[in-house]
Amino acid sequence: MRLGFMLTFGALLFLTGGAGAQVKKHPHHHLHHALWELRDARKELKESKHDFGGHKEKALHAINDAIKQLELVLLYKNDNIKGEPTRGDLREHYKKYKHHPHLHHALHELQHAQHQLKEAKHNFNGHRERALRDIHTAIHQIELLLKHHKK
């Protein structure tokens, strides 16, 4: 039985490129992560009783626009826009935020998505510039929300 385990482990090491090999990330992983977090942030914001200094409606509009543009960019590349990350992987990230973890994490992921889009070599059938604009607006609106949250 021990020999079978060692052979299986050896085969896995060979197939994955060794013990130190990293899993290859999807070429648009930041766009996907931003999309997932924006959806959760939208739900979190809709359920919040706080009006965030009057910025709630503008932020919801900006989040919806960013979601739409990220979906269009990913659809152009024939990516799955319905998938979600394994939530267990993100629980530790959420713990570092005292309130509205999805809004905080969406802000983080949007910044990475913005960078990934800026570095992209293609324009995603004309959606790149609009996506960058809507992501920028969503970042700004989420920053305003978090600034106006009661501490």
TIVO-2410 file (N, C-alpha, C; in nm, 3 decimals):
# residues 151
REC num residu      c1      c2      c3 atome chaine
REC   1      M   0.082  -0.118   0.000     N      A
REC   1      M   0.000   0.000   0.000    CA      A
REC   1      M   0.087   0.125   0.000     C      A
REC   2      R   0.195   0.127   0.076     N      A
REC   2      R   0.284   0.243   0.081    CA      A
REC   2      R   0.347   0.267  -0.055     C      A
REC   3      L   0.383   0.161  -0.126     N      A
REC   3      L   0.443   0.175  -0.259    CA      A
REC   3      L   0.342   0.238  -0.355     C      A
REC   4      G   0.215   0.200  -0.345     N      A
REC   4      G   0.111   0.258  -0.430    CA      A
REC   4      G   0.096   0.408  -0.405     C      A
REC   5      F   0.102   0.447  -0.278     N      A
REC   5      F   0.093   0.589  -0.243    CA      A
REC   5      F   0.211   0.665  -0.301     C      A
REC   6      M   0.330   0.609  -0.289     N      A
REC   6      M   0.450   0.677  -0.339    CA      A
REC   6      M   0.446   0.690  -0.490     C      A
REC   7      L   0.396   0.587  -0.558     N      A
REC   7      L   0.385   0.594  -0.704    CA      A
REC   7      L   0.283   0.700  -0.745     C      A
REC   8      T   0.171   0.704  -0.674     N      A
REC   8      T   0.069   0.804  -0.704    CA      A
REC   8      T   0.122   0.944  -0.679     C      A
REC   9      F   0.191   0.964  -0.565     N      A
REC   9      F   0.248   1.094  -0.531    CA      A
REC   9      F   0.353   1.133  -0.635     C      A
REC  10      G   0.435   1.039  -0.676     N      A
REC  10      G   0.537   1.067  -0.777    CA      A
REC  10      G   0.474   1.106  -0.910     C      A
REC  11      A   0.368   1.038  -0.947     N      A
REC  11      A   0.298   1.070  -1.072    CA      A
REC  11      A   0.239   1.211  -1.064     C      A
REC  12      L   0.183   1.246  -0.950     N      A
REC  12      L   0.128   1.381  -0.933    CA      A
REC  12      L   0.237   1.487  -0.943     C      A
REC  13      L   0.351   1.462  -0.882     N      A
REC  13      L   0.462   1.556  -0.891    CA      A
REC  13      L   0.507   1.573  -1.035     C      A
REC  14      F   0.514   1.463  -1.107     N      A
REC  14      F   0.555   1.468  -1.246    CA      A
REC  14      F   0.455   1.547  -1.330     C      A
REC  15      L   0.326   1.519  -1.311     N      A
REC  15      L   0.222   1.585  -1.389    CA      A
REC  15      L   0.211   1.733  -1.359     C      A
REC  16      T   0.237   1.772  -1.234     N      A
REC  16      T   0.223   1.913  -1.197    CA      A
REC  16      T   0.353   1.990  -1.211     C      A
REC  17      G   0.459   1.923  -1.245     N      A
REC  17      G   0.586   1.993  -1.265    CA      A
REC  17      G   0.670   2.003  -1.140     C      A
REC  18      G   0.641   1.924  -1.039     N      A
REC  18      G   0.722   1.923  -0.919    CA      A
REC  18      G   0.647   1.978  -0.800     C      A
REC  19      A   0.710   1.963  -0.683     N      A
REC  19      A   0.644   2.002  -0.558    CA      A
REC  19      A   0.627   2.153  -0.549     C      A
REC  20      G   0.715   2.231  -0.608     N      A
REC  20      G   0.709   2.376  -0.598    CA      A
REC  20      G   0.629   2.441  -0.709     C      A
REC  21      A   0.564   2.362  -0.793     N      A
REC  21      A   0.490   2.418  -0.907    CA      A
REC  21      A   0.369   2.496  -0.858     C      A
REC  22      Q   0.339   2.605  -0.924     N      A
REC  22      Q   0.221   2.684  -0.891    CA      A
REC  22      Q   0.112   2.656  -0.993     C      A
REC  23      V  -0.011   2.668  -0.949     N      A
REC  23      V  -0.123   2.650  -1.039    CA      A
REC  23      V  -0.127   2.772  -1.132     C      A
REC  24      K  -0.140   2.746  -1.261     N      A
REC  24      K  -0.146   2.855  -1.358    CA      A
REC  24      K  -0.279   2.926  -1.346     C      A
REC  25      K  -0.273   3.058  -1.333     N      A
REC  25      K  -0.394   3.137  -1.320    CA      A
REC  25      K  -0.454   3.165  -1.457     C      A
REC  26      H  -0.584   3.183  -1.456     N      A
REC  26      H  -0.656   3.217  -1.578    CA      A
REC  26      H  -0.602   3.351  -1.628     C      A
REC  27      P  -0.593   3.371  -1.760     N      A
REC  27      P  -0.537   3.497  -1.811    CA      A
REC  27      P  -0.616   3.621  -1.771     C      A
REC  28      H  -0.741   3.606  -1.734     N      A
REC  28      H  -0.823   3.721  -1.695    CA      A
REC  28      H  -0.874   3.705  -1.551     C      A
REC  29      H  -0.792   3.643  -1.465     N      A
REC  29      H  -0.840   3.611  -1.331    CA      A
REC  29      H  -0.879   3.734  -1.251     C      A
REC  30      H  -0.813   3.846  -1.269     N      A
REC  30      H  -0.851   3.966  -1.194    CA      A
REC  30      H  -0.987   4.019  -1.240     C      A
REC  31      L  -1.016   4.005  -1.368     N      A
REC  31      L  -1.146   4.048  -1.418    CA      A
REC  31      L  -1.257   3.961  -1.359     C      A
REC  32      H  -1.231   3.830  -1.352     N      A
REC  32      H  -1.328   3.739  -1.293    CA      A
REC  32      H  -1.348   3.769  -1.145     C      A
REC  33      H  -1.240   3.789  -1.073     N      A
REC  33      H  -1.250   3.815  -0.929    CA      A
REC  33      H  -1.324   3.946  -0.903     C      A
REC  34      A  -1.297   4.048  -0.982     N      A
REC  34      A  -1.367   4.175  -0.966    CA      A
REC  34      A  -1.517   4.156  -0.992     C      A
REC  35      L  -1.550   4.080  -1.094     N      A
REC  35      L  -1.691   4.054  -1.126    CA      A
REC  35      L  -1.761   3.984  -1.010     C      A
REC  36      W  -1.698   3.879  -0.956     N      A
REC  36      W  -1.758   3.806  -0.845    CA      A
REC  36      W  -1.779   3.896  -0.724     C      A
REC  37      E  -1.676   3.973  -0.692     N      A
REC  37      E  -1.685   4.059  -0.574    CA      A
REC  37      E  -1.786   4.172  -0.594     C      A
REC  38      L  -1.794   4.225  -0.715     N      A
REC  38      L  -1.893   4.330  -0.741    CA      A
REC  38      L  -2.035   4.278  -0.720     C      A
REC  39      R  -2.060   4.157  -0.762     N      A
REC  39      R  -2.194   4.099  -0.743    CA      A
REC  39      R  -2.226   4.088  -0.594     C      A
REC  40      D  -2.128   4.040  -0.516     N      A
REC  40      D  -2.149   4.028  -0.372    CA      A
REC  40      D  -2.158   4.165  -0.306     C      A
REC  41      A  -2.078   4.260  -0.353     N      A
REC  41      A  -2.081   4.396  -0.298    CA      A
REC  41      A  -2.216   4.461  -0.326     C      A
REC  42      R  -2.270   4.437  -0.444     N      A
REC  42      R  -2.402   4.493  -0.479    CA      A
REC  42      R  -2.509   4.441  -0.383     C      A
REC  43      K  -2.504   4.311  -0.359     N      A
REC  43      K  -2.600   4.250  -0.266    CA      A
REC  43      K  -2.581   4.307  -0.125     C      A
REC  44      E  -2.457   4.317  -0.083     N      A
REC  44      E  -2.427   4.371   0.049    CA      A
REC  44      E  -2.477   4.516   0.062     C      A
REC  45      L  -2.457   4.594  -0.042     N      A
REC  45      L  -2.499   4.734  -0.042    CA      A
REC  45      L  -2.651   4.746  -0.042     C      A
REC  46      K  -2.718   4.666  -0.123     N      A
REC  46      K  -2.865   4.670  -0.128    CA      A
REC  46      K  -2.926   4.635   0.007     C      A
REC  47      E  -2.863   4.541   0.078     N      A
REC  47      E  -2.916   4.495   0.206    CA      A
REC  47      E  -2.881   4.590   0.321     C      A
REC  48      S  -2.788   4.681   0.299     N      A
REC  48      S  -2.746   4.773   0.404    CA      A
REC  48      S  -2.851   4.881   0.429     C      A
REC  49      K  -2.875   4.911   0.554     N      A
REC  49      K  -2.971   5.016   0.590    CA      A
REC  49      K  -2.905   5.153   0.589     C      A
REC  50      H  -2.776   5.157   0.581     N      A
REC  50      H  -2.699   5.282   0.581    CA      A
REC  50      H  -2.709   5.348   0.443     C      A
REC  51      D  -2.717   5.482   0.438     N      A
REC  51      D  -2.724   5.548   0.307    CA      A
REC  51      D  -2.588   5.605   0.262     C      A
REC  52      F  -2.487   5.589   0.348     N      A
REC  52      F  -2.349   5.626   0.313    CA      A
REC  52      F  -2.337   5.771   0.266     C      A
REC  53      G  -2.394   5.860   0.344     N      A
REC  53      G  -2.383   6.001   0.311    CA      A
REC  53      G  -2.450   6.038   0.179     C      A
REC  54      G  -2.552   5.964   0.141     N      A
REC  54      G  -2.623   5.991   0.017    CA      A
REC  54      G  -2.558   5.932  -0.108     C      A
REC  55      H  -2.457   5.848  -0.091     N      A
REC  55      H  -2.384   5.793  -0.206    CA      A
REC  55      H  -2.430   5.653  -0.247     C      A
REC  56      K  -2.524   5.596  -0.176     N      A
REC  56      K  -2.565   5.458  -0.201    CA      A
REC  56      K  -2.618   5.436  -0.343     C      A
REC  57      E  -2.709   5.519  -0.389     N      A
REC  57      E  -2.769   5.500  -0.522    CA      A
REC  57      E  -2.666   5.518  -0.634     C      A
REC  58      K  -2.581   5.618  -0.623     N      A
REC  58      K  -2.477   5.637  -0.725    CA      A
REC  58      K  -2.381   5.518  -0.727     C      A
REC  59      A  -2.350   5.467  -0.610     N      A
REC  59      A  -2.260   5.352  -0.603    CA      A
REC  59      A  -2.324   5.228  -0.664     C      A
REC  60      L  -2.452   5.206  -0.636     N      A
REC  60      L  -2.521   5.092  -0.697    CA      A
REC  60      L  -2.521   5.104  -0.849     C      A
REC  61      H  -2.545   5.223  -0.899     N      A
REC  61      H  -2.543   5.245  -1.043    CA      A
REC  61      H  -2.403   5.217  -1.100     C      A
REC  62      A  -2.299   5.267  -1.033     N      A
REC  62      A  -2.162   5.247  -1.079    CA      A
REC  62      A  -2.123   5.099  -1.075     C      A
REC  63      I  -2.165   5.029  -0.970     N      A
REC  63      I  -2.136   4.885  -0.958    CA      A
REC  63      I  -2.206   4.809  -1.070     C      A
REC  64      N  -2.331   4.842  -1.098     N      A
REC  64      N  -2.404   4.775  -1.208    CA      A
REC  64      N  -2.336   4.799  -1.342     C      A
REC  65      D  -2.292   4.923  -1.366     N      A
REC  65      D  -2.222   4.953  -1.492    CA      A
REC  65      D  -2.092   4.875  -1.504     C      A
REC  66      A  -2.016   4.866  -1.395     N      A
REC  66      A  -1.889   4.793  -1.397    CA      A
REC  66      A  -1.914   4.644  -1.420     C      A
REC  67      I  -2.017   4.589  -1.356     N      A
REC  67      I  -2.052   4.448  -1.377    CA      A
REC  67      I  -2.084   4.425  -1.525     C      A
REC  68      K  -2.166   4.511  -1.582     N      A
REC  68      K  -2.205   4.496  -1.723    CA      A
REC  68      K  -2.083   4.498  -1.814     C      A
REC  69      Q  -1.993   4.592  -1.792     N      A
REC  69      Q  -1.874   4.601  -1.879    CA      A
REC  69      Q  -1.779   4.484  -1.860     C      A
REC  70      L  -1.760   4.439  -1.737     N      A
REC  70      L  -1.675   4.321  -1.715    CA      A
REC  70      L  -1.735   4.198  -1.782     C      A
REC  71      E  -1.867   4.185  -1.774     N      A
REC  71      E  -1.932   4.073  -1.843    CA      A
REC  71      E  -1.910   4.081  -1.993     C      A
REC  72      L  -1.923   4.200  -2.052     N      A
REC  72      L  -1.903   4.215  -2.196    CA      A
REC  72      L  -1.759   4.183  -2.237     C      A
REC  73      V  -1.664   4.230  -2.159     N      A
REC  73      V  -1.523   4.201  -2.188    CA      A
REC  73      V  -1.499   4.051  -2.183     C      A
REC  74      L  -1.548   3.985  -2.078     N      A
REC  74      L  -1.525   3.841  -2.062    CA      A
REC  74      L  -1.602   3.760  -2.166     C      A
REC  75      L  -1.723   3.802  -2.199     N      A
REC  75      L  -1.800   3.733  -2.303    CA      A
REC  75      L  -1.729   3.742  -2.437     C      A
REC  76      Y  -1.668   3.856  -2.466     N      A
REC  76      Y  -1.594   3.871  -2.591    CA      A
REC  76      Y  -1.481   3.767  -2.599     C      A
REC  77      K  -1.422   3.733  -2.486     N      A
REC  77      K  -1.315   3.633  -2.483    CA      A
REC  77      K  -1.370   3.492  -2.461     C      A
REC  78      N  -1.502   3.478  -2.469     N      A
REC  78      N  -1.571   3.349  -2.449    CA      A
REC  78      N  -1.545   3.289  -2.312     C      A
REC  79      D  -1.529   3.375  -2.212     N      A
REC  79      D  -1.510   3.329  -2.075    CA      A
REC  79      D  -1.645   3.309  -2.007     C      A
REC  80      N  -1.648   3.220  -1.910     N      A
REC  80      N  -1.767   3.194  -1.831    CA      A
REC  80      N  -1.787   3.309  -1.734     C      A
REC  81      I  -1.899   3.376  -1.741     N      A
REC  81      I  -1.925   3.490  -1.651    CA      A
REC  81      I  -2.012   3.449  -1.533     C      A
REC  82      K  -2.054   3.325  -1.527     N      A
REC  82      K  -2.144   3.281  -1.420    CA      A
REC  82      K  -2.071   3.212  -1.307     C      A
REC  83      G  -1.948   3.171  -1.326     N      A
REC  83      G  -1.874   3.099  -1.223    CA      A
REC  83      G  -1.846   3.183  -1.102     C      A
REC  84      E  -1.814   3.117  -0.992     N      A
REC  84      E  -1.780   3.186  -0.869    CA      A
REC  84      E  -1.659   3.120  -0.806     C      A
REC  85      P  -1.583   3.196  -0.727     N      A
REC  85      P  -1.468   3.137  -0.659    CA      A
REC  85      P  -1.514   3.048  -0.545     C      A
REC  86      T  -1.424   2.968  -0.494     N      A
REC  86      T  -1.452   2.890  -0.376    CA      A
REC  86      T  -1.450   2.985  -0.258     C      A
REC  87      R  -1.563   3.005  -0.195     N      A
REC  87      R  -1.576   3.105  -0.090    CA      A
REC  87      R  -1.485   3.077   0.029     C      A
REC  88      G  -1.453   2.951   0.055     N      A
REC  88      G  -1.364   2.919   0.165    CA      A
REC  88      G  -1.229   2.985   0.149     C      A
REC  89      D  -1.185   3.003   0.026     N      A
REC  89      D  -1.056   3.065   0.000    CA      A
REC  89      D  -1.056   3.212   0.037     C      A
REC  90      L  -1.170   3.276   0.039     N      A
REC  90      L  -1.178   3.420   0.062    CA      A
REC  90      L  -1.215   3.457   0.206     C      A
REC  91      R  -1.256   3.362   0.286     N      A
REC  91      R  -1.300   3.393   0.422    CA      A
REC  91      R  -1.192   3.466   0.501     C      A
REC  92      E  -1.068   3.427   0.484     N      A
REC  92      E  -0.959   3.493   0.556    CA      A
REC  92      E  -0.943   3.638   0.511     C      A
REC  93      H  -0.963   3.665   0.382     N      A
REC  93      H  -0.956   3.803   0.332    CA      A
REC  93      H  -1.065   3.888   0.395     C      A
REC  94      Y  -1.185   3.832   0.407     N      A
REC  94      Y  -1.298   3.909   0.458    CA      A
REC  94      Y  -1.281   3.943   0.606     C      A
REC  95      K  -1.211   3.859   0.680     N      A
REC  95      K  -1.195   3.881   0.823    CA      A
REC  95      K  -1.118   4.009   0.855     C      A
REC  96      K  -1.037   4.055   0.763     N      A
REC  96      K  -0.956   4.173   0.793    CA      A
REC  96      K  -1.035   4.304   0.783     C      A
REC  97      Y  -1.159   4.297   0.737     N      A
REC  97      Y  -1.243   4.416   0.725    CA      A
REC  97      Y  -1.344   4.419   0.839     C      A
REC  98      K  -1.357   4.533   0.905     N      A
REC  98      K  -1.449   4.545   1.019    CA      A
REC  98      K  -1.595   4.550   0.973     C      A
REC  99      H  -1.619   4.605   0.855     N      A
REC  99      H  -1.755   4.619   0.804    CA      A
REC  99      H  -1.753   4.608   0.652     C      A
REC 100      H  -1.863   4.567   0.595     N      A
REC 100      H  -1.882   4.558   0.451    CA      A
REC 100      H  -1.763   4.492   0.379     C      A
REC 101      P  -1.734   4.368   0.412     N      A
REC 101      P  -1.617   4.302   0.354    CA      A
REC 101      P  -1.621   4.291   0.201     C      A
REC 102      H  -1.740   4.276   0.144     N      A
REC 102      H  -1.747   4.263  -0.001    CA      A
REC 102      H  -1.720   4.396  -0.071     C      A
REC 103      L  -1.764   4.504  -0.011     N      A
REC 103      L  -1.731   4.635  -0.068    CA      A
REC 103      L  -1.580   4.660  -0.062     C      A
REC 104      H  -1.521   4.629   0.050     N      A
REC 104      H  -1.376   4.645   0.064    CA      A
REC 104      H  -1.300   4.558  -0.036     C      A
REC 105      H  -1.341   4.432  -0.041     N      A
REC 105      H  -1.269   4.340  -0.129    CA      A
REC 105      H  -1.297   4.369  -0.277     C      A
REC 106      A  -1.416   4.417  -0.308     N      A
REC 106      A  -1.446   4.457  -0.446    CA      A
REC 106      A  -1.354   4.571  -0.488     C      A
REC 107      L  -1.332   4.665  -0.398     N      A
REC 107      L  -1.241   4.776  -0.426    CA      A
REC 107      L  -1.101   4.723  -0.459     C      A
REC 108      H  -1.055   4.631  -0.378     N      A
REC 108      H  -0.924   4.569  -0.400    CA      A
REC 108      H  -0.918   4.499  -0.536     C      A
REC 109      E  -1.019   4.419  -0.566     N      A
REC 109      E  -1.021   4.343  -0.692    CA      A
REC 109      E  -1.038   4.435  -0.813     C      A
REC 110      L  -1.116   4.542  -0.798     N      A
REC 110      L  -1.133   4.637  -0.908    CA      A
REC 110      L  -1.000   4.704  -0.944     C      A
REC 111      Q  -0.921   4.734  -0.844     N      A
REC 111      Q  -0.790   4.795  -0.871    CA      A
REC 111      Q  -0.701   4.700  -0.951     C      A
REC 112      H  -0.705   4.572  -0.917     N      A
REC 112      H  -0.628   4.473  -0.993    CA      A
REC 112      H  -0.684   4.455  -1.134     C      A
REC 113      A  -0.817   4.454  -1.146     N      A
REC 113      A  -0.880   4.440  -1.278    CA      A
REC 113      A  -0.847   4.560  -1.366     C      A
REC 114      Q  -0.847   4.677  -1.307     N      A
REC 114      Q  -0.813   4.799  -1.382    CA      A
REC 114      Q  -0.671   4.788  -1.437     C      A
REC 115      H  -0.581   4.743  -1.355     N      A
REC 115      H  -0.442   4.726  -1.399    CA      A
REC 115      H  -0.432   4.621  -1.511     C      A
REC 116      Q  -0.503   4.510  -1.493     N      A
REC 116      Q  -0.500   4.404  -1.593    CA      A
REC 116      Q  -0.555   4.453  -1.727     C      A
REC 117      L  -0.661   4.531  -1.724     N      A
REC 117      L  -0.718   4.586  -1.848    CA      A
REC 117      L  -0.624   4.688  -1.913     C      A
REC 118      K  -0.560   4.771  -1.831     N      A
REC 118      K  -0.466   4.869  -1.886    CA      A
REC 118      K  -0.349   4.801  -1.955     C      A
REC 119      E  -0.306   4.687  -1.902     N      A
REC 119      E  -0.193   4.614  -1.958    CA      A
REC 119      E  -0.231   4.524  -2.076     C      A
REC 120      A  -0.359   4.504  -2.098     N      A
REC 120      A  -0.404   4.414  -2.205    CA      A
REC 120      A  -0.361   4.467  -2.342     C      A
REC 121      K  -0.330   4.374  -2.431     N      A
REC 121      K  -0.285   4.411  -2.566    CA      A
REC 121      K  -0.401   4.426  -2.665     C      A
REC 122      H  -0.520   4.389  -2.625     N      A
REC 122      H  -0.634   4.400  -2.716    CA      A
REC 122      H  -0.742   4.487  -2.652     C      A
REC 123      N  -0.839   4.529  -2.732     N      A
REC 123      N  -0.940   4.621  -2.681    CA      A
REC 123      N  -1.075   4.554  -2.654     C      A
REC 124      F  -1.078   4.420  -2.660     N      A
REC 124      F  -1.199   4.344  -2.629    CA      A
REC 124      F  -1.318   4.393  -2.709     C      A
REC 125      N  -1.297   4.403  -2.840     N      A
REC 125      N  -1.402   4.445  -2.933    CA      A
REC 125      N  -1.460   4.582  -2.898     C      A
REC 126      G  -1.372   4.671  -2.854     N      A
REC 126      G  -1.413   4.807  -2.822    CA      A
REC 126      G  -1.464   4.828  -2.681     C      A
REC 127      H  -1.465   4.726  -2.596     N      A
REC 127      H  -1.519   4.738  -2.460    CA      A
REC 127      H  -1.414   4.778  -2.358     C      A
REC 128      R  -1.288   4.774  -2.393     N      A
REC 128      R  -1.181   4.801  -2.297    CA      A
REC 128      R  -1.192   4.941  -2.236     C      A
REC 129      E  -1.206   5.043  -2.319     N      A
REC 129      E  -1.210   5.181  -2.268    CA      A
REC 129      E  -1.333   5.206  -2.182     C      A
REC 130      R  -1.445   5.156  -2.225     N      A
REC 130      R  -1.568   5.174  -2.145    CA      A
REC 130      R  -1.556   5.099  -2.013     C      A
REC 131      A  -1.498   4.978  -2.017     N      A
REC 131      A  -1.479   4.902  -1.893    CA      A
REC 131      A  -1.385   4.976  -1.798     C      A
REC 132      L  -1.278   5.032  -1.853     N      A
REC 132      L  -1.185   5.108  -1.769    CA      A
REC 132      L  -1.255   5.228  -1.705     C      A
REC 133      R  -1.337   5.296  -1.782     N      A
REC 133      R  -1.410   5.412  -1.730    CA      A
REC 133      R  -1.507   5.370  -1.619     C      A
REC 134      D  -1.583   5.264  -1.644     N      A
REC 134      D  -1.682   5.220  -1.545    CA      A
REC 134      D  -1.615   5.161  -1.421     C      A
REC 135      I  -1.504   5.094  -1.438     N      A
REC 135      I  -1.428   5.044  -1.322    CA      A
REC 135      I  -1.376   5.161  -1.239     C      A
REC 136      H  -1.323   5.262  -1.307     N      A
REC 136      H  -1.274   5.381  -1.237    CA      A
REC 136      H  -1.387   5.447  -1.156     C      A
REC 137      T  -1.503   5.459  -1.216     N      A
REC 137      T  -1.618   5.520  -1.148    CA      A
REC 137      T  -1.660   5.434  -1.028     C      A
REC 138      A  -1.663   5.303  -1.046     N      A
REC 138      A  -1.701   5.214  -0.935    CA      A
REC 138      A  -1.600   5.225  -0.821     C      A
REC 139      I  -1.472   5.231  -0.854     N      A
REC 139      I  -1.370   5.247  -0.751    CA      A
REC 139      I  -1.396   5.375  -0.672     C      A
REC 140      H  -1.419   5.483  -0.743     N      A
REC 140      H  -1.443   5.612  -0.679    CA      A
REC 140      H  -1.567   5.607  -0.590     C      A
REC 141      Q  -1.676   5.549  -0.639     N      A
REC 141      Q  -1.800   5.543  -0.563    CA      A
REC 141      Q  -1.786   5.454  -0.440     C      A
REC 142      I  -1.718   5.342  -0.453     N      A
REC 142      I  -1.698   5.253  -0.338    CA      A
REC 142      I  -1.610   5.321  -0.234     C      A
REC 143      E  -1.508   5.393  -0.279     N      A
REC 143      E  -1.424   5.468  -0.185    CA      A
REC 143      E  -1.508   5.570  -0.108     C      A
REC 144      L  -1.601   5.639  -0.176     N      A
REC 144      L  -1.689   5.734  -0.108    CA      A
REC 144      L  -1.780   5.664  -0.007     C      A
REC 145      L  -1.832   5.549  -0.044     N      A
REC 145      L  -1.917   5.473   0.049    CA      A
REC 145      L  -1.841   5.440   0.176     C      A
REC 146      L  -1.724   5.385   0.158     N      A
REC 146      L  -1.646   5.342   0.273    CA      A
REC 146      L  -1.602   5.460   0.360     C      A
REC 147      K  -1.579   5.574   0.297     N      A
REC 147      K  -1.540   5.694   0.370    CA      A
REC 147      K  -1.656   5.744   0.457     C      A
REC 148      H  -1.778   5.728   0.407     N      A
REC 148      H  -1.896   5.781   0.476    CA      A
REC 148      H  -1.963   5.678   0.568     C      A
REC 149      H  -1.905   5.562   0.581     N      A
REC 149      H  -1.964   5.462   0.668    CA      A
REC 149      H  -1.944   5.504   0.814     C      A
REC 150      K  -2.047   5.483   0.894     N      A
REC 150      K  -2.034   5.513   1.038    CA      A
REC 150      K  -1.932   5.418   1.099     C      A
REC 151      K  -1.842   5.471   1.172     N      A
REC 151      K  -1.737   5.389   1.234    CA      A
REC 151      K  -1.785   5.332   1.365     C      A
***
